[in-house]
């Protein structure tokens, strides 16, 4: 997911981290050029494939924080 997302149009940065000191929690920190680029990412096949692949591991609704660019 990281490599594919980094190659998408409008991607400024995209990183995946395991949270320190916390069991199986991860953070994805991504920066998109604008709202259209973010929406195109969410509409991409790789995004949908990623969520299908991890959906059975996710125990709670992910927290998403969107910051102004």
C-alpha positions as CSV (number, residue, x, y, z in Angstrom):
1,X,0.0,0.0,0.0
2,X,2.8,2.4,0.9
3,X,4.7,2.1,-2.4
4,X,1.6,2.3,-4.5
5,X,0.2,5.3,-2.7
6,X,3.4,7.2,-3.0
7,X,3.2,6.8,-6.7
8,X,-0.3,8.2,-7.0
9,X,-0.8,11.7,-8.5
10,X,-1.1,14.3,-5.8
11,X,0.7,12.3,-3.1
12,X,3.2,14.4,-1.1
13,X,4.1,11.7,1.5
14,X,2.8,8.4,2.8
15,X,4.2,6.4,5.7
16,X,3.1,3.5,7.8
17,X,4.2,3.1,11.4
18,X,3.7,0.6,14.3
19,X,2.9,2.5,17.4
20,X,5.5,2.1,20.1
21,X,4.5,0.4,23.3
22,X,1.1,-0.5,22.1
23,X,0.2,-4.1,21.0
24,X,-1.0,-4.2,17.4
25,X,-1.7,-0.6,16.6
26,X,-0.5,1.1,13.6
27,X,-0.6,4.6,12.1
28,X,-0.7,5.7,8.5
29,X,0.3,9.3,8.0
30,X,-0.3,10.6,4.6
31,X,-0.2,14.0,2.9
32,X,-2.1,14.8,-0.3
33,X,-1.8,17.9,-2.4
34,X,-5.5,18.7,-2.3
35,X,-8.9,17.2,-1.6
36,X,-9.2,15.9,-5.2
37,X,-6.0,13.9,-4.8
38,X,-7.2,12.4,-1.5
39,X,-10.5,11.4,-3.0
40,X,-8.8,9.8,-6.0
41,X,-6.7,7.8,-3.5
42,X,-9.8,6.7,-1.7
43,X,-11.4,5.7,-5.0
44,X,-8.3,3.7,-6.1
45,X,-8.3,-0.1,-6.5
46,X,-5.2,-0.3,-4.2
47,X,-7.0,1.5,-1.4
48,X,-10.1,-0.7,-1.6
49,X,-7.9,-3.8,-1.8
50,X,-6.0,-2.7,1.3
51,X,-9.2,-2.4,3.3
52,X,-10.5,-5.7,2.1
53,X,-7.2,-7.3,3.2
54,X,-7.1,-5.9,6.7
55,X,-10.8,-5.6,7.5
56,X,-10.9,-8.8,9.5
57,X,-8.0,-7.6,11.7
58,X,-9.6,-4.2,12.5
59,X,-11.3,-4.5,15.9
60,X,-12.5,-0.9,16.3
61,X,-13.4,1.9,13.8
62,X,-10.2,3.6,12.7
63,X,-9.6,7.1,13.9
64,X,-9.1,9.5,10.9
65,X,-7.8,13.0,11.4
66,X,-7.8,15.3,8.4
67,X,-5.8,18.4,8.6
68,X,-6.0,21.4,6.4
69,X,-3.3,21.7,3.8
